[in-house]
Amino acid sequence: MNYEGSVFRPPSEARSLIIQVTIGCSHNKCTFCYMYKEKQFRVRKIEDVKNDLDESRVRYREIKRIFLADGDALALKTDKLKEILEYIKLIFPECERVGIYTSPQNISKKSEDDLVLLSSLGLGIAYLGLESGSDTVLENVKKGVTSADMIEAGKKVVEAGIKLSVMVISGLGGRELWKEHAIESARVLNEIKPNYIGLLTLLVEPETEMFKQIRAGEFQLLKAKEVLLETKELLTRLNVNACTFRSNHASNYLNLAGELSEDKERLLKQIDDALLGEHVLNIETYRRL
Ligand code: SF4
């Protein structure tokens, strides 16, 4: 199977079969994002998607999870997604979950019935990049949506019975807005009540607009300890039950994972211990900037 360009997937889809149903991201304007810069957004032909699925069927004996890429594959029309999900059910009857990246822009174009239908056909989890709950930060990074759009979209997915994983980027407010970023992100997450919250830490690649802003002194990255203080502020304010919290991506300074209903105090203690310890400063030497 030939993937077109670089392919990205959430950390929890590391063992999934990745199938590109779109190429690139239909927004592609976020100042911190390098993922699809080289790609012009388009929807792949359904025959090409089916060919990839057929080829994978021949190659792999058992596929439990499939992730539909690229950037926001839920941008596909419902009929097309329905056809793909039905084909997956037909040739991978053992597949337990299909995942997809999504955005408020494309969720708003789906009716509640569309989402319920996709859920019934096996769409088991959607990944939403909140990045920040602060409207100022969202505007600064050119996310193209507001926190209200994020809340509406997230709730719609949860109500349709599709599991929702929401990603927040530590450090995205920089030194100036770190507290607002933490407080507002907690507010939005508390409203959405997702099943999973994933925390990544901002890593800035040279091809991004944010890289130029840093060079020009317009944006200040947080240091490791500041990131942990921001995480502590966010976590303290989270009030979501039945939600798994993870900050165990390669970009994170400190591995945190637990159920918010049971493990919140332990996670906060882990942060406090790290703040007191030496190793946070050592980890900082691995940062790129
Ligand atoms: S962060 Fe998401 S929406 Fe923004 S450009 Fe990257 S893939 Fe597209």
py3Dmol code that shows the C-alpha trace and the ligand (Angstrom):
import py3Dmol

protein = """\
ATOM      1  CA  MET A   1       0.000   0.000   0.000  1.00  0.00           C
ATOM      2  CA  ASN A   2       1.408   3.394  -0.947  1.00  0.00           C
ATOM      3  CA  TYR A   3       0.759   6.154   1.536  1.00  0.00           C
ATOM      4  CA  GLU A   4       0.708   9.653   0.089  1.00  0.00           C
ATOM      5  CA  GLY A   5       3.182  11.862   1.994  1.00  0.00           C
ATOM      6  CA  SER A   6       3.667  11.650   5.744  1.00  0.00           C
ATOM      7  CA  VAL A   7       0.891   9.930   7.660  1.00  0.00           C
ATOM      8  CA  PHE A   8      -0.097  10.911  11.203  1.00  0.00           C
ATOM      9  CA  ARG A   9      -2.285   9.193  13.770  1.00  0.00           C
ATOM     10  CA  PRO A  10      -3.087   9.675  17.467  1.00  0.00           C
ATOM     11  CA  PRO A  11      -0.764   7.840  19.903  1.00  0.00           C
ATOM     12  CA  SER A  12      -3.562   5.422  20.860  1.00  0.00           C
ATOM     13  CA  GLU A  13      -3.868   4.280  17.234  1.00  0.00           C
ATOM     14  CA  ALA A  14      -0.277   3.038  17.148  1.00  0.00           C
ATOM     15  CA  ARG A  15      -1.363  -0.545  16.409  1.00  0.00           C
ATOM     16  CA  SER A  16      -4.179   0.345  14.003  1.00  0.00           C
ATOM     17  CA  LEU A  17      -4.277  -0.139  10.267  1.00  0.00           C
ATOM     18  CA  ILE A  18      -4.076   3.371   8.790  1.00  0.00           C
ATOM     19  CA  ILE A  19      -6.147   4.012   5.686  1.00  0.00           C
ATOM     20  CA  GLN A  20      -6.040   7.405   3.973  1.00  0.00           C
ATOM     21  CA  VAL A  21      -9.515   8.449   2.902  1.00  0.00           C
ATOM     22  CA  THR A  22      -8.591  12.111   2.508  1.00  0.00           C
ATOM     23  CA  ILE A  23      -5.242  13.698   1.794  1.00  0.00           C
ATOM     24  CA  GLY A  24      -4.112  16.586   3.997  1.00  0.00           C
ATOM     25  CA  CYS A  25      -6.222  18.890   6.136  1.00  0.00           C
ATOM     26  CA  SER A  26      -9.046  21.047   4.776  1.00  0.00           C
ATOM     27  CA  HIS A  27      -8.074  23.896   7.146  1.00  0.00           C
ATOM     28  CA  ASN A  28      -4.258  23.691   7.071  1.00  0.00           C
ATOM     29  CA  LYS A  29      -3.723  27.163   8.574  1.00  0.00           C
ATOM     30  CA  CYS A  30      -2.779  26.559  12.224  1.00  0.00           C
ATOM     31  CA  THR A  31       0.427  28.436  13.026  1.00  0.00           C
ATOM     32  CA  PHE A  32       1.943  25.575  15.057  1.00  0.00           C
ATOM     33  CA  CYS A  33       1.053  22.704  12.720  1.00  0.00           C
ATOM     34  CA  TYR A  34       3.500  21.233  10.231  1.00  0.00           C
ATOM     35  CA  MET A  35       1.697  17.976   9.528  1.00  0.00           C
ATOM     36  CA  TYR A  36       0.092  18.559   6.147  1.00  0.00           C
ATOM     37  CA  LYS A  37       1.945  21.627   4.872  1.00  0.00           C
ATOM     38  CA  GLU A  38       3.105  19.817   1.728  1.00  0.00           C
ATOM     39  CA  LYS A  39      -0.347  18.508   0.880  1.00  0.00           C
ATOM     40  CA  GLN A  40      -3.278  20.052  -0.976  1.00  0.00           C
ATOM     41  CA  PHE A  41      -6.488  18.810   0.636  1.00  0.00           C
ATOM     42  CA  ARG A  42      -8.560  16.372  -1.424  1.00  0.00           C
ATOM     43  CA  VAL A  43     -10.855  13.430  -0.955  1.00  0.00           C
ATOM     44  CA  ARG A  44      -9.529  10.130  -2.289  1.00  0.00           C
ATOM     45  CA  LYS A  45     -11.521   8.087  -4.784  1.00  0.00           C
ATOM     46  CA  ILE A  46     -13.582   5.414  -3.094  1.00  0.00           C
ATOM     47  CA  GLU A  47     -12.087   2.737  -5.411  1.00  0.00           C
ATOM     48  CA  ASP A  48      -8.584   3.664  -4.206  1.00  0.00           C
ATOM     49  CA  VAL A  49      -9.688   3.406  -0.556  1.00  0.00           C
ATOM     50  CA  LYS A  50     -11.271   0.005  -1.240  1.00  0.00           C
ATOM     51  CA  ASN A  51      -8.117  -1.163  -3.027  1.00  0.00           C
ATOM     52  CA  ASP A  52      -6.078  -0.263   0.089  1.00  0.00           C
ATOM     53  CA  LEU A  53      -8.527  -2.194   2.257  1.00  0.00           C
ATOM     54  CA  ASP A  54      -8.401  -5.212  -0.091  1.00  0.00           C
ATOM     55  CA  GLU A  55      -4.612  -5.149  -0.102  1.00  0.00           C
ATOM     56  CA  SER A  56      -4.526  -4.984   3.706  1.00  0.00           C
ATOM     57  CA  ARG A  57      -6.948  -7.908   3.955  1.00  0.00           C
ATOM     58  CA  VAL A  58      -4.523 -10.033   1.953  1.00  0.00           C
ATOM     59  CA  ARG A  59      -1.532  -8.871   3.983  1.00  0.00           C
ATOM     60  CA  TYR A  60      -2.890  -9.054   7.572  1.00  0.00           C
ATOM     61  CA  ARG A  61      -4.600 -12.023   9.187  1.00  0.00           C
ATOM     62  CA  GLU A  62      -6.363 -10.007  11.869  1.00  0.00           C
ATOM     63  CA  ILE A  63      -7.178  -6.305  12.080  1.00  0.00           C
ATOM     64  CA  LYS A  64      -8.815  -5.116  15.294  1.00  0.00           C
ATOM     65  CA  ARG A  65      -8.613  -1.376  14.723  1.00  0.00           C
ATOM     66  CA  ILE A  66      -8.610   0.869  11.681  1.00  0.00           C
ATOM     67  CA  PHE A  67      -7.822   4.586  11.639  1.00  0.00           C
ATOM     68  CA  LEU A  68      -9.120   6.717   8.787  1.00  0.00           C
ATOM     69  CA  ALA A  69      -6.602   9.441   7.901  1.00  0.00           C
ATOM     70  CA  ASP A  70      -5.565  12.195   6.986  1.00  0.00           C
ATOM     71  CA  GLY A  71      -6.220  15.399   8.908  1.00  0.00           C
ATOM     72  CA  ASP A  72      -9.957  15.612   9.162  1.00  0.00           C
ATOM     73  CA  ALA A  73     -11.401  12.605   7.399  1.00  0.00           C
ATOM     74  CA  LEU A  74     -14.860  13.312   8.816  1.00  0.00           C
ATOM     75  CA  ALA A  75     -14.940  15.987   6.100  1.00  0.00           C
ATOM     76  CA  LEU A  76     -16.056  13.159   3.808  1.00  0.00           C
ATOM     77  CA  LYS A  77     -19.728  13.172   2.865  1.00  0.00           C
ATOM     78  CA  THR A  78     -21.800  10.827   5.026  1.00  0.00           C
ATOM     79  CA  ASP A  79     -22.695   8.570   2.052  1.00  0.00           C
ATOM     80  CA  LYS A  80     -19.034   8.026   1.266  1.00  0.00           C
ATOM     81  CA  LEU A  81     -18.122   7.319   4.878  1.00  0.00           C
ATOM     82  CA  LYS A  82     -21.079   4.943   5.099  1.00  0.00           C
ATOM     83  CA  GLU A  83     -19.816   3.039   2.061  1.00  0.00           C
ATOM     84  CA  ILE A  84     -16.304   2.805   3.526  1.00  0.00           C
ATOM     85  CA  LEU A  85     -17.548   1.664   6.955  1.00  0.00           C
ATOM     86  CA  GLU A  86     -19.822  -0.940   5.355  1.00  0.00           C
ATOM     87  CA  TYR A  87     -16.929  -2.232   3.281  1.00  0.00           C
ATOM     88  CA  ILE A  88     -14.774  -2.465   6.410  1.00  0.00           C
ATOM     89  CA  LYS A  89     -17.523  -4.480   8.136  1.00  0.00           C
ATOM     90  CA  LEU A  90     -17.709  -6.770   5.119  1.00  0.00           C
ATOM     91  CA  ILE A  91     -14.042  -7.584   4.697  1.00  0.00           C
ATOM     92  CA  PHE A  92     -12.806  -7.068   8.285  1.00  0.00           C
ATOM     93  CA  PRO A  93     -15.619  -8.592  10.381  1.00  0.00           C
ATOM     94  CA  GLU A  94     -13.152  -8.887  13.268  1.00  0.00           C
ATOM     95  CA  CYS A  95     -12.506  -5.102  13.356  1.00  0.00           C
ATOM     96  CA  GLU A  96     -13.665  -3.740  16.711  1.00  0.00           C
ATOM     97  CA  ARG A  97     -13.226  -0.026  16.203  1.00  0.00           C
ATOM     98  CA  VAL A  98     -12.765   2.536  13.450  1.00  0.00           C
ATOM     99  CA  GLY A  99     -11.250   5.878  14.456  1.00  0.00           C
ATOM    100  CA  ILE A 100     -11.077   9.243  12.700  1.00  0.00           C
ATOM    101  CA  TYR A 101      -9.730  12.786  13.147  1.00  0.00           C
ATOM    102  CA  THR A 102     -12.390  15.425  13.126  1.00  0.00           C
ATOM    103  CA  SER A 103     -12.944  19.169  13.529  1.00  0.00           C
ATOM    104  CA  PRO A 104     -15.819  21.487  14.522  1.00  0.00           C
ATOM    105  CA  GLN A 105     -16.024  22.607  10.890  1.00  0.00           C
ATOM    106  CA  ASN A 106     -16.852  19.135   9.591  1.00  0.00           C
ATOM    107  CA  ILE A 107     -18.943  18.040  12.584  1.00  0.00           C
ATOM    108  CA  SER A 108     -21.193  21.069  12.003  1.00  0.00           C
ATOM    109  CA  LYS A 109     -21.910  19.760   8.490  1.00  0.00           C
ATOM    110  CA  LYS A 110     -23.161  16.422   9.853  1.00  0.00           C
ATOM    111  CA  SER A 111     -26.645  16.023  11.285  1.00  0.00           C
ATOM    112  CA  GLU A 112     -27.162  14.156  14.546  1.00  0.00           C
ATOM    113  CA  ASP A 113     -28.714  11.334  12.499  1.00  0.00           C
ATOM    114  CA  ASP A 114     -25.593  11.193  10.299  1.00  0.00           C
ATOM    115  CA  LEU A 115     -23.384  10.746  13.361  1.00  0.00           C
ATOM    116  CA  VAL A 116     -25.672   8.122  14.892  1.00  0.00           C
ATOM    117  CA  LEU A 117     -25.641   6.246  11.569  1.00  0.00           C
ATOM    118  CA  LEU A 118     -21.824   6.341  11.375  1.00  0.00           C
ATOM    119  CA  SER A 119     -21.641   5.158  14.984  1.00  0.00           C
ATOM    120  CA  SER A 120     -23.928   2.202  14.194  1.00  0.00           C
ATOM    121  CA  LEU A 121     -21.672   1.279  11.269  1.00  0.00           C
ATOM    122  CA  GLY A 122     -18.588   1.021  13.472  1.00  0.00           C
ATOM    123  CA  LEU A 123     -17.208   4.525  13.810  1.00  0.00           C
ATOM    124  CA  GLY A 124     -16.134   4.060  17.411  1.00  0.00           C
ATOM    125  CA  ILE A 125     -13.927   7.014  18.233  1.00  0.00           C
ATOM    126  CA  ALA A 126     -13.332  10.558  16.975  1.00  0.00           C
ATOM    127  CA  TYR A 127     -10.265  12.640  17.829  1.00  0.00           C
ATOM    128  CA  LEU A 128     -10.859  16.366  18.195  1.00  0.00           C
ATOM    129  CA  GLY A 129      -7.942  18.788  18.389  1.00  0.00           C
ATOM    130  CA  LEU A 130      -9.200  21.378  20.879  1.00  0.00           C
ATOM    131  CA  GLU A 131      -5.603  22.592  21.276  1.00  0.00           C
ATOM    132  CA  SER A 132      -6.846  25.340  23.656  1.00  0.00           C
ATOM    133  CA  GLY A 133     -10.114  26.405  25.235  1.00  0.00           C
ATOM    134  CA  SER A 134      -9.017  30.059  25.197  1.00  0.00           C
ATOM    135  CA  ASP A 135     -10.570  32.070  22.386  1.00  0.00           C
ATOM    136  CA  THR A 136      -7.547  34.377  22.372  1.00  0.00           C
ATOM    137  CA  VAL A 137      -5.171  31.451  21.915  1.00  0.00           C
ATOM    138  CA  LEU A 138      -7.403  29.843  19.270  1.00  0.00           C
ATOM    139  CA  GLU A 139      -7.407  33.125  17.359  1.00  0.00           C
ATOM    140  CA  ASN A 140      -3.657  33.629  17.760  1.00  0.00           C
ATOM    141  CA  VAL A 141      -2.898  30.184  16.348  1.00  0.00           C
ATOM    142  CA  LYS A 142      -5.462  30.592  13.519  1.00  0.00           C
ATOM    143  CA  LYS A 143      -7.457  27.534  14.475  1.00  0.00           C
ATOM    144  CA  GLY A 144     -10.445  28.959  12.603  1.00  0.00           C
ATOM    145  CA  VAL A 145     -13.030  28.156  15.301  1.00  0.00           C
ATOM    146  CA  THR A 146     -14.059  29.422  18.731  1.00  0.00           C
ATOM    147  CA  SER A 147     -14.356  27.615  22.051  1.00  0.00           C
ATOM    148  CA  ALA A 148     -18.161  27.693  21.613  1.00  0.00           C
ATOM    149  CA  ASP A 149     -17.770  25.855  18.269  1.00  0.00           C
ATOM    150  CA  MET A 150     -15.573  23.291  20.012  1.00  0.00           C
ATOM    151  CA  ILE A 151     -18.120  22.735  22.778  1.00  0.00           C
ATOM    152  CA  GLU A 152     -21.000  22.342  20.336  1.00  0.00           C
ATOM    153  CA  ALA A 153     -19.075  19.911  18.145  1.00  0.00           C
ATOM    154  CA  GLY A 154     -17.724  17.849  21.025  1.00  0.00           C
ATOM    155  CA  LYS A 155     -21.130  17.463  22.672  1.00  0.00           C
ATOM    156  CA  LYS A 156     -22.683  16.436  19.357  1.00  0.00           C
ATOM    157  CA  VAL A 157     -20.188  13.585  18.948  1.00  0.00           C
ATOM    158  CA  VAL A 158     -20.652  12.372  22.538  1.00  0.00           C
ATOM    159  CA  GLU A 159     -24.448  12.478  22.212  1.00  0.00           C
ATOM    160  CA  ALA A 160     -24.263  10.400  19.021  1.00  0.00           C
ATOM    161  CA  GLY A 161     -22.610   7.602  21.006  1.00  0.00           C
ATOM    162  CA  ILE A 162     -19.181   7.988  19.379  1.00  0.00           C
ATOM    163  CA  LYS A 163     -16.348   7.984  21.896  1.00  0.00           C
ATOM    164  CA  LEU A 164     -14.546  11.314  21.904  1.00  0.00           C
ATOM    165  CA  SER A 165     -10.881  11.945  22.535  1.00  0.00           C
ATOM    166  CA  VAL A 166      -9.916  15.610  22.886  1.00  0.00           C
ATOM    167  CA  MET A 167      -6.363  16.837  22.504  1.00  0.00           C
ATOM    168  CA  VAL A 168      -4.940  19.911  24.242  1.00  0.00           C
ATOM    169  CA  ILE A 169      -1.470  21.311  23.556  1.00  0.00           C
ATOM    170  CA  SER A 170       0.537  22.265  26.639  1.00  0.00           C
ATOM    171  CA  GLY A 171       2.359  25.537  26.164  1.00  0.00           C
ATOM    172  CA  LEU A 172       0.207  26.776  23.276  1.00  0.00           C
ATOM    173  CA  GLY A 173      -0.572  30.025  25.086  1.00  0.00           C
ATOM    174  CA  GLY A 174       3.119  30.710  25.545  1.00  0.00           C
ATOM    175  CA  ARG A 175       4.367  32.692  28.564  1.00  0.00           C
ATOM    176  CA  GLU A 176       1.807  35.424  28.067  1.00  0.00           C
ATOM    177  CA  LEU A 177      -1.339  33.292  28.067  1.00  0.00           C
ATOM    178  CA  TRP A 178      -0.402  30.076  29.881  1.00  0.00           C
ATOM    179  CA  LYS A 179      -2.848  30.573  32.748  1.00  0.00           C
ATOM    180  CA  GLU A 180      -5.755  31.584  30.549  1.00  0.00           C
ATOM    181  CA  HIS A 181      -4.947  28.599  28.316  1.00  0.00           C
ATOM    182  CA  ALA A 182      -5.140  26.214  31.291  1.00  0.00           C
ATOM    183  CA  ILE A 183      -8.269  27.725  32.854  1.00  0.00           C
ATOM    184  CA  GLU A 184     -10.213  28.013  29.618  1.00  0.00           C
ATOM    185  CA  SER A 185      -9.169  24.555  28.375  1.00  0.00           C
ATOM    186  CA  ALA A 186     -10.497  23.066  31.624  1.00  0.00           C
ATOM    187  CA  ARG A 187     -13.746  25.020  31.177  1.00  0.00           C
ATOM    188  CA  VAL A 188     -14.283  23.678  27.657  1.00  0.00           C
ATOM    189  CA  LEU A 189     -13.360  20.102  28.603  1.00  0.00           C
ATOM    190  CA  ASN A 190     -15.750  20.237  31.582  1.00  0.00           C
ATOM    191  CA  GLU A 191     -18.543  21.248  29.196  1.00  0.00           C
ATOM    192  CA  ILE A 192     -17.792  18.659  26.535  1.00  0.00           C
ATOM    193  CA  LYS A 193     -17.202  15.758  28.960  1.00  0.00           C
ATOM    194  CA  PRO A 194     -15.110  13.694  26.537  1.00  0.00           C
ATOM    195  CA  ASN A 195     -14.176  10.053  27.149  1.00  0.00           C
ATOM    196  CA  TYR A 196     -10.480  10.768  26.787  1.00  0.00           C
ATOM    197  CA  ILE A 197      -8.291  13.832  27.253  1.00  0.00           C
ATOM    198  CA  GLY A 198      -4.829  13.773  25.702  1.00  0.00           C
ATOM    199  CA  LEU A 199      -2.197  16.340  26.513  1.00  0.00           C
ATOM    200  CA  LEU A 200       0.650  16.893  24.062  1.00  0.00           C
ATOM    201  CA  THR A 201       3.430  19.418  24.582  1.00  0.00           C
ATOM    202  CA  LEU A 202       4.095  22.070  21.972  1.00  0.00           C
ATOM    203  CA  LEU A 203       6.987  21.188  19.671  1.00  0.00           C
ATOM    204  CA  VAL A 204       7.689  23.765  17.022  1.00  0.00           C
ATOM    205  CA  GLU A 205       8.988  22.687  13.630  1.00  0.00           C
ATOM    206  CA  PRO A 206      10.981  25.092  11.421  1.00  0.00           C
ATOM    207  CA  GLU A 207       8.418  25.106   8.594  1.00  0.00           C
ATOM    208  CA  THR A 208       5.679  26.593  10.787  1.00  0.00           C
ATOM    209  CA  GLU A 209       4.549  30.179  11.204  1.00  0.00           C
ATOM    210  CA  MET A 210       5.016  29.824  14.960  1.00  0.00           C
ATOM    211  CA  PHE A 211       8.716  29.095  14.463  1.00  0.00           C
ATOM    212  CA  LYS A 212       9.079  32.514  12.799  1.00  0.00           C
ATOM    213  CA  GLN A 213       7.105  34.126  15.637  1.00  0.00           C
ATOM    214  CA  ILE A 214       9.507  32.620  18.174  1.00  0.00           C
ATOM    215  CA  ARG A 215      12.512  33.816  16.191  1.00  0.00           C
ATOM    216  CA  ALA A 216      10.976  37.296  16.027  1.00  0.00           C
ATOM    217  CA  GLY A 217      10.398  37.290  19.795  1.00  0.00           C
ATOM    218  CA  GLU A 218       6.615  37.358  19.342  1.00  0.00           C
ATOM    219  CA  PHE A 219       5.979  34.080  21.159  1.00  0.00           C
ATOM    220  CA  GLN A 220       7.799  32.681  24.191  1.00  0.00           C
ATOM    221  CA  LEU A 221       7.907  28.934  24.741  1.00  0.00           C
ATOM    222  CA  LEU A 222       7.337  27.659  28.257  1.00  0.00           C
ATOM    223  CA  LYS A 223      10.145  25.955  30.113  1.00  0.00           C
ATOM    224  CA  ALA A 224       9.600  22.440  31.454  1.00  0.00           C
ATOM    225  CA  LYS A 225       8.614  23.543  34.951  1.00  0.00           C
ATOM    226  CA  GLU A 226       6.227  26.126  33.540  1.00  0.00           C
ATOM    227  CA  VAL A 227       4.564  23.454  31.434  1.00  0.00           C
ATOM    228  CA  LEU A 228       4.071  21.354  34.564  1.00  0.00           C
ATOM    229  CA  LEU A 229       2.560  24.305  36.424  1.00  0.00           C
ATOM    230  CA  GLU A 230       0.194  24.820  33.515  1.00  0.00           C
ATOM    231  CA  THR A 231      -0.748  21.108  33.530  1.00  0.00           C
ATOM    232  CA  LYS A 232      -1.365  21.311  37.282  1.00  0.00           C
ATOM    233  CA  GLU A 233      -3.663  24.315  36.806  1.00  0.00           C
ATOM    234  CA  LEU A 234      -5.613  22.479  34.092  1.00  0.00           C
ATOM    235  CA  LEU A 235      -5.856  19.189  35.964  1.00  0.00           C
ATOM    236  CA  THR A 236      -6.935  20.861  39.214  1.00  0.00           C
ATOM    237  CA  ARG A 237      -9.850  22.478  37.415  1.00  0.00           C
ATOM    238  CA  LEU A 238     -10.978  19.390  35.494  1.00  0.00           C
ATOM    239  CA  ASN A 239     -14.264  18.027  36.691  1.00  0.00           C
ATOM    240  CA  VAL A 240     -15.134  15.225  34.282  1.00  0.00           C
ATOM    241  CA  ASN A 241     -16.103  11.747  35.392  1.00  0.00           C
ATOM    242  CA  ALA A 242     -15.688   8.621  33.272  1.00  0.00           C
ATOM    243  CA  CYS A 243     -12.741  10.179  31.498  1.00  0.00           C
ATOM    244  CA  THR A 244      -9.242   8.851  30.923  1.00  0.00           C
ATOM    245  CA  PHE A 245      -6.505  11.478  31.141  1.00  0.00           C
ATOM    246  CA  ARG A 246      -3.212  10.901  29.363  1.00  0.00           C
ATOM    247  CA  SER A 247      -0.133  13.000  28.991  1.00  0.00           C
ATOM    248  CA  ASN A 248       2.187  10.241  27.890  1.00  0.00           C
ATOM    249  CA  HIS A 249       3.111  11.302  24.366  1.00  0.00           C
ATOM    250  CA  ALA A 250       6.797  11.461  23.444  1.00  0.00           C
ATOM    251  CA  SER A 251       6.545  15.269  23.561  1.00  0.00           C
ATOM    252  CA  ASN A 252       5.534  15.340  27.244  1.00  0.00           C
ATOM    253  CA  TYR A 253       7.993  16.020  30.068  1.00  0.00           C
ATOM    254  CA  LEU A 254       6.146  13.840  32.527  1.00  0.00           C
ATOM    255  CA  ASN A 255       4.158  10.674  31.858  1.00  0.00           C
ATOM    256  CA  LEU A 256       0.710  10.942  33.377  1.00  0.00           C
ATOM    257  CA  ALA A 257      -2.133   8.478  32.875  1.00  0.00           C
ATOM    258  CA  GLY A 258      -5.211   7.699  34.893  1.00  0.00           C
ATOM    259  CA  GLU A 259      -8.960   7.897  35.339  1.00  0.00           C
ATOM    260  CA  LEU A 260     -10.015  11.383  36.390  1.00  0.00           C
ATOM    261  CA  SER A 261     -12.696  10.046  38.745  1.00  0.00           C
ATOM    262  CA  GLU A 262     -10.188   7.950  40.731  1.00  0.00           C
ATOM    263  CA  ASP A 263      -6.655   9.086  40.009  1.00  0.00           C
ATOM    264  CA  LYS A 264      -6.756  12.877  39.928  1.00  0.00           C
ATOM    265  CA  GLU A 265      -5.053  13.315  43.315  1.00  0.00           C
ATOM    266  CA  ARG A 266      -2.320  10.820  42.384  1.00  0.00           C
ATOM    267  CA  LEU A 267      -1.719  12.648  39.078  1.00  0.00           C
ATOM    268  CA  LEU A 268      -1.487  16.003  40.859  1.00  0.00           C
ATOM    269  CA  LYS A 269       0.974  14.502  43.340  1.00  0.00           C
ATOM    270  CA  GLN A 270       3.072  13.189  40.454  1.00  0.00           C
ATOM    271  CA  ILE A 271       3.252  16.729  39.099  1.00  0.00           C
ATOM    272  CA  ASP A 272       4.199  18.144  42.508  1.00  0.00           C
ATOM    273  CA  ASP A 273       6.908  15.490  42.912  1.00  0.00           C
ATOM    274  CA  ALA A 274       8.278  16.316  39.463  1.00  0.00           C
ATOM    275  CA  LEU A 275       8.250  20.027  40.226  1.00  0.00           C
ATOM    276  CA  LEU A 276      10.358  19.333  43.300  1.00  0.00           C
ATOM    277  CA  GLY A 277      12.699  16.969  41.467  1.00  0.00           C
ATOM    278  CA  GLU A 278      15.763  17.506  39.343  1.00  0.00           C
ATOM    279  CA  HIS A 279      14.768  15.394  36.384  1.00  0.00           C
ATOM    280  CA  VAL A 280      12.436  17.957  34.814  1.00  0.00           C
ATOM    281  CA  LEU A 281      15.394  20.220  34.199  1.00  0.00           C
ATOM    282  CA  ASN A 282      17.348  17.345  32.700  1.00  0.00           C
ATOM    283  CA  ILE A 283      14.536  16.461  30.337  1.00  0.00           C
ATOM    284  CA  GLU A 284      14.559  20.035  29.123  1.00  0.00           C
ATOM    285  CA  THR A 285      17.916  19.490  27.468  1.00  0.00           C
ATOM    286  CA  TYR A 286      16.125  17.292  24.923  1.00  0.00           C
ATOM    287  CA  ARG A 287      13.936  20.116  23.731  1.00  0.00           C
ATOM    288  CA  ARG A 288      14.595  21.287  20.225  1.00  0.00           C
ATOM    289  CA  LEU A 289      14.427  25.007  20.917  1.00  0.00           C
TER     290      LEU A 289
END
"""
ligand_1 = """\
8
SF4
S -3.794 21.402 13.725
Fe -5.390 20.160 12.773
S -6.782 21.696 11.843
Fe -4.874 22.768 12.284
S -3.726 22.632 10.353
Fe -3.061 20.910 11.661
S -4.341 19.190 11.038
Fe -5.317 21.056 10.260
"""
view = py3Dmol.view(width=600, height=400)
view.addModel(protein, "pdb")
view.setStyle({"model": 0}, {"cartoon": {"style": "trace"}})
view.addModel(ligand_1, "xyz")
view.setStyle({"model": 1}, {"stick": {}})
view.zoomTo()
view.show()
